[in-house]
């Protein structure tokens, strides 16, 4: 979660029968489960079943997506990959666990490899000082005031140099995700690869000092990719629009039987039948976000002892639990103050949940106001829309279904794979026949 100056990393479902950043029905009289350390009275202890990572689920195969996107789309991916057979690609980012980039790469890399376009994924390393600097850069690039210091620049460059020395770039295409590893472009002169900078954050109003520092690195890439038209900058290199994506067959997004949804709700003492409204803030941190713990504490303090506000700080392997909580929700809320794209919104839309979200970052690409969801600009506006959707269930159902189809057409992992194949062919001079 992020505080007033920051984006919230948790999603707020509202349910009259379920939850996960949702408004859910409250089960009056049920006692919260208390962990070893006493939590705030508005919280819920985590059930023992989620404290140990489960065995990883087997990766989905391309043919498994036929029921979601149709055989024609599956055949199109194979056609686009045919001329790239054997060509290699490397993805580099700053964390293997937590956050939308890692989730996307967990699905994209195996699918590209199945298409015989071998994809490799490297994660940069760094100390706490590095990730504190890069988190400050992240916030500054999204408009937060920040004074760039020489010391911060030195830390950034030192860790990029360390990673550069340990990495090899033998692939035909190298993709650097976000600012953290941007200085790895210095390896370009010793590589025959095409280099692409994939920026997932909102650069529409960046801090001038940080952008002026990073821009010389960005301009050395062969191309840049942004998540929204409004994020693009004036650069001397080609720029492309790639929407982020979700995997509809992953633990977080696959359809769950009602019995599974009910079991998760029971674990957290959340009622399924409508009694009253509860707000559940559910989510977790990322290894490259050192602010997370401090902001979570701020949120807990702000929530106080309100019994209808439930905070679930879940381990990173709780994708199925998040899925169940979303599917149990009556509404899902993502009231971001700043945002890159907001894949939590995409997840909610895919589950056909009426979604209320802040009109920031890439969220307006996903929510067409009152067609695929509802956009809001204030706390008061959000409260009004919650009440409206709860009292107009047919309208809520309709925009939920529209939202699901919008995701199917634009924001699924298979569309992302198609974009990567097309870009690879373009940069390698191999246009589709």
Protein Blocks (a to p, Z undefined) as FASTA:
>chain_A
ZZfkbccfbdcdddfkbcehiacdddehiacdddfbdcdfkbccddfklmpccddddddd
fklmmmmnopklmmmmmmmmmmmgoiacddddfbfggcjklmmmmmmmmmmmmnopacdd
ddddddfklmmmmmmmmmmmnopacdddfklmmmmmmmmmmmmmmpccfbfbdcdehjkl
mmmmmmmmmpcbdcddddfbdfkbgcfklmmmmmmmmmmpmbdcdfbfklpccdfbdcdd
ddddddfkbmklmccdfklmmmmmmmnopafbdfbdcddddddddfklmklmmmmmmmmm
mnmmafkbccddddfklmmmmmmmmmmpmbdcdddfbdckopmlmmmmmnopacddddeh
jllmmmcghkloccdfbfklmmmmmmmmmmmmmlmmmmmmmmmmmmmmmmgfklmmmmmm
mmmmmmnopacZZ
